[in-house]
Amino acid sequence: MSLMLRPSVEQADAARAYLRSALQSVADLGRLNIQGTAKNVTSVGIVGAGTMGVGIAMACLDNGLSVTLLDQNPQALERGVERIRQTYLSQLQRKRITEEQLLARMDALRVGADWVLLCDCDLVIESVFEDLDLKKSIFQKIDQMAKPGAVLATNTSGLDINAIASVTTRPESVVGAHFFSPAHVQKLLEVIKAENTSHDVLATLIGLSQRIGKIPVLSEVYPGFIGNAVFRQCTREAHFLVEEGAFPHEVDQALTDFGYAMGVFAVHDLAGNDVGYQTRKKEIATRPADRRWNDVILDLCDLGRLGQKSGLGWYRYDPGDRNPHIDMAVNDFLVARSEAMGIARRNIGTEEILKRCLLSMVNEGAKLLEKGVARRPSDIDLAFTLGYGYPKDRGGPMYFADVLGIEYVHAQVVTLYETHGHWWTPSPLLSEMAKSGQRFRDWD
């Protein structure tokens, strides 16, 4: 069975119909087993005036909410406000908003550095750098200032929200709100339930997400939650593939042929290869030694190849041009690195590239379902088609597994485990489904 085959018109229509059905029920509190009542939110406090904080602020301002933007750095606060103003002026010039709307949104924005500004906000969203200690210290201040009953949300892409909630006097009020950048444009919002998060708080954040035009996907606390936990499997395999014989453009070409708008390495260059660099460096000393790790991106950063912002990354970028160009210096670097690692490079075809990038996500998705991190396969599919560029005419990784056949997927995962070891350990749920003839849609 070839993963390279494009879906027929009928298959693509069926995949999109499946996603539409999933969208209709994604915020159904009954189906999510949330026995809570959403509180009315009219004012939102946002801590952190960086790119994400500004995007969240605009998402709220665009939908009639009052926003307090707080940052201890006056220059960052000034830049944040100016970014908001310039975005609205651009929208005005393109006639996407009226002058009255622009003025109303700017009038609804309050900014400052004093924590007391948060005292009348119905919901406070922390949106600072991904550092657990920093976020814990900020939540201690939010806890002191926020009014009773306020929802306290952290915009983290994968940190332990239980640890963040533990420093407050009201852990039941703490919830994860993982926005995707740019937050005023991207539709996906991962809503993360911590151990003590109340059902009222979950209902409130889910209700707010719908008001500001987001699609909420509920997750339990887990490293990377749903989206990043699953996508890092694809990323890991992509990195292993370029160590074994493929080149970045070959991996990316396979993924774009499958239907992605961009491949893994082009996305790395767009986001910045140094994202998470310091965290990953620190983890090297304590991570398990019984498995293979993908450190090639760290070495690339050490060479100054940070991506589009430096003009060099996995690809080369000409001045004023965001299009990636193959750079033979990267290919030579990878060949030398493979030799230093004792890996004999080989030709790797498109079929193997797709199999390892795509089926690794299915296997991890099954693990999240059995752990209860994700409640429904369709939640995983929505997260990936909304936030990670998975082609909608494929329906998402779990739906695509059903199309391929669970028995086939499981057999491939077992074979890859026998060849590559730890990271391909088959999900017990996937094994059970293969034996029983179930599909993920039946499980849903």
N, C-alpha and C positions, 0 to 999 in steps of 0.2 A: 504494500500500500504506500503510495507516494504522498508525502506532505506537501509537495510542490504544486500539486494540481489546484488550480483556481476553482472556487465553488461555481456551480451552475447558477443561473438566474433564480431557479426555484430554491436552491440551497441557500443562496444569499438572502432571499426574501424570508425564508423560514427563520434564519438566524436573526434578522432584524425584528421579526414579529416576536420572537422569544425575548429579545431585549426590551421591546416596548411593553410586553406583559410584566417583565421584571420591574420596570420603572413604575408601573402602576401600583405595585404592592410594596415597594422598598421602604416607605415610611409608615406602613400599616402597623400601628402600635400593638394591635391584637396579635398579628402574625409574629411580631418580634417579642411577644410575651412581656411587654412593658405595661405594667398596671399603674401608670402615673398620669398626672394632669399637667399639661403645659402651662407655665406662667406667662403672663403678658410681658413682653420685653419692648421697651420704647427707647432705652438708652444703653449704649454699649461702651465700655472702657477698653482701650487697647494699649498694652504696655509694650513699647518697642516701635520706633518709627522707621524701621528699615523697609526693605522691599516688600516683605510679607505683611508686616503691620500696616503699611500704607495700602496694600491691596485689600486687606480685610476691611480697613476703614472705608474704602470706596464702595465695597460690596454692601456695607451697611448704609452708607449715605445714599447710595443709589436707590435704596428701597425704603426711604422715609424714616430712618432711625437717627437719633441724635448720637454723636460719637465724641468721646473724649480720648484724644491721642496723647499719651504720656511717654516722655523719654528724658532721661537724666542728662543726655548730651545735647546742649543747645544747638550745635551745628547739625546733628542728625535730625533733630526736630524741625529745624528750618528747612533742611533739604526735603524731608518728608512732606511737609505742608506745600512746598513749592511743586513737588512732583504731583500732588493731588490737584493743585490749581492748574498746572500745565496740561494734565490729562483732560480735565474738564474744558479747558479752553480749546484743546484740539477737537474734542467732541462737539463743541459749539460751532467751530469752523466747518466741521463736516455735517452740521445740521442734525446730529444725533440727539442733542439736547437743546433746549431753549435757554435764553439768557436768564429767564426766571428760575428755571431748574438749577442752573449753575449757581445763582445767588442763594437759593434755598439750601443747597447742599453745603456750600461754604459757611452759611450762617449756622448750620446744624453741627459744625465742627468746632470743638473746643480743644485747645492744646496747652500743654504746660509740663512742668517737671515735678510739681508737688503731688505727693501720693494722696493727699486729701481730696484731690479732684475725682477720685474713684468712689467717694463715699455715697454718691447718689445713683450709681450705675446699676441697672438690673442684671447685667452680665458683664464680666470682665474677662478679656482674652489676653493672655500673656503670649507675646510673639517675639522672643529674643533668640540669641544664638543657641545652637543645640549643645548646651552644656548643662548637665544635671545639677551640679552644685549651684550654678548661676540661677537656674530656674527655681530651685528650692529656696534660695535666698529671696527671690522676688515674690514667691508665693507667701512667704512669711509676712512681707509688707502688705501684699494684697489682702491677706487674711485679717490684718489689723485694721485696714481701712474700709473694706467693702461692707456694705450694709447687710444686716441679717436677711437671709433668703436669697442673696445674690448668687448667681451661678458663676463658678470660677473655672475657666477653661484654659487649658494649655495647648498651644499650637506646636506640637512636636511631631516629628516624623517617625519616632520610634523609641523614645526614652520611656523609662519606667514611671508611669503615672501614679502607681501606688506609692512609690518613693516620694514623689512630689506632694501627693495628698497627705502623706504622713507628717509633714511639717506644719500643717494647718490644724486649727481647732475644729474644723468642720469638713472632714474628708468626704462626707456624703454629698457635699456641694461641688466637688472637684470632678472634672470630666475632660477627656481629650477631644480636641477639635483640630484635626489635621487638614488644613487647607492646602490646596495645590496652587503653585505660582504660574501666572499672576492670579492672585486670589479674587480679583474683581471680574475675572474672565472665566477661569476654569470652574467646571460645574461640580466636580467631585468634592465631597467633604466626608472624611472618615470620622465617625463619632465613636469615641473609645470609652467603654464602660470600665472604670476602675473597680477594685474590689468592693468599695463602699459607696460608689456612686448611686444616688437615689433614683428611683424611677421617675420622679417629678423632674429631676434635673435632665435626665435623658430625653424625656418628652419635650421639655422646654427647648433643648438644643436642636432636636429634630424638627420641631415646629419653626424655630428661627431659621434653620437651614432652608426650609421650603420658602419662607418669606423672602429671603435674599437670593433666591434662584439657584440654590445648590441641591444636589442629589445626595442625601445622607446614606452612608453605608455603615452599619453598626459592626464594631469589632470589640473583642476583649483585649486586655493588655497582653502584648506579646512583642518581642523585638521586631520592629518594622511593621507591626500591626498586620493588616492583610496585604495591602499593595506592595510595600517595600519588602516584606518578608517573602512574597512570591517572586517579585521581580529580581531580587538579588540572586535567585537561582539561575535565571537566564543570564544575568551579568557575569556570574561566576563561570558558567560554561563558555561564554563568549571569550573570556580571558584565558581560560584553559586552552581553547581552540587555537588562539593566536600563539600560544606557547608551543603547541604541538605541530603546527604546520600551516594553518590558515593565516591570512593577513586581514587587517581590519576591514578593508573595503570588500573583501569576499564575504565576511560574516554579515556586514551591513547590507550587501547586495541581496543575500539570501533572505534576510528579514524584510526588505522592501519589496522583493518579489512576492513574498507571502502576503503582503498587504500593509505593512507598517509604513508610515510616512517617513520615518528616520530609523536608522539602525542604532545599535547599542553604542558604538564608538562615536558616531556623530552626535548622539545625545550627550555623551560624556563631555565632548568638546564644547557643546552649547552650555551645559550647566557649569562647567569648570572641573577639570580633573582633580583639583585640590580640595573639592568639597569632601569634608570628613577626613582629610589627610592626617591631621594631628591625632584624632581619635584612633584611626587605624594604626598609626605608628605606636601609640601607647599600648594597644591591644596585643601587639606581636609578642611581648614578653610573657603574657599570661595565657595565651590561647592554646588549646590542645595540640599536642605534637603528633597525634595519630592520624592526621589527615592532611590533604593537600590544601594550600591556600593560594589565593590569587593576588600577588603583590606587584604585578607588573605595572599597575597604574601608579604606584608609589615611586617606582624607579623612573617612570616617565615624568612625574612631577619634579623629581630631583634633577632632571635634565632641563627644567624650565619650560616644559611643554604642557602648559596649563589649559590649552584649548583655544577657543576663538579669541578670548581676551588677550592672549599673548601672541596670537597669530600662528602658533604652532601647538599641536596636540597630537592626537592620533593621525590627524591630517594637517595639511598646510593651508593657510588662509591668506589670500592676497589682500592688500589694503582696501577697505571699503567693500569687500566681497565676503559674504558668509558661506559661500559654497565650499564644501570640503574638496581638497585636491590630494590625490595620493602622493605621499612623501616617501621616497625611497630610503631616506634616512631612518624612518620608523621601521621599515621592513628590514633594513640591515641591523638595526638595534634588536629586533625580535629574533632574527637568525642567530645573532651573537648570544643573546640571552638564553635561547634554547640550548645552544652548545654548552654554555656555562652550567646549565642545570642538568646536563647529561641527557637531554631529550633529543632523540633522532626525529627531525622534522619529516613530515609526510604530506602528500597531497590529500586534502580533505574536501570532499564534495558537498554540494548544497544540501543534499538529503541528510547527511550526518549533522551538518550545522543546524538545520531546522529541528531535527530530532532532539538534539541535546539542548538547544535553547528553549524549545516549546514544551517538551515532555517533562523537563525538570520542573517547570512551573505547575504542571498538572499534578505531579507527585507531591509537591509542597502544598498545593491547594487542598489535596485530599487530607494531608496531615493537619492542616488548620481546621478542617471540618470535623475530624475525629477529636481534636483537642477542644472544640467549641469556640475557637478564636473567631471563626466565621460561622454564621448560623445557617447560611444557605449557599449552595454552589452559585446561584444566580447573583449573590452579592459579590462574589469574587469576579464574576464575569462583568458586572457593571463597573466595578472598580477599575478593571483593566481596559474596558472600552472607553470609559470616561476620562481616566487619568493617566493611562500609560500607552495610549496609542494603538492598542490591539485592534485590528481591523474589525469593524462592526459586521461585515458580511461573513465573518468567521464565528461570531457569536460570543467570543471570550474563550479562555483556555479550558474551562470545564465543559462548556458546550461542545467545543471542538473535539475534546476527548470522547464525548458521546458519539460524535460523527465518525471518528476513526474506529470506535469500538473499544470498550474498556478492556476486553481480553487482549487485543492487540497492544494497547498502551501499556498494560501491565507486563506483558511479555517483553516489550522493548525496555522498560524500566529494569526488569530483572537482568536482562542481558547487559545493560549499561552498568548496573551494580557489579556484576561479575567482572567487568572490564576495568571500571574506574573506582569502585569502592565506596567509601563512606557517604558521600553526598547523594548517592543514588540509592540509599537504603529504601526499599519499597515501603510505601505507606501501608499499614495493616488494613486500612479502609479500602484502598485500591485493590489489595489482594483479595479481600472478602468480596468486593463487588465483582471482580473477575470470575470468582468461583460461582457466585450466585446468579450471574447474568444481569445484574442491576446496571442501571445508568445513573449518572448524576442527576438527571432530571427526575428520576424516580425517587432518589434520595431527597431531593428538594421538596 
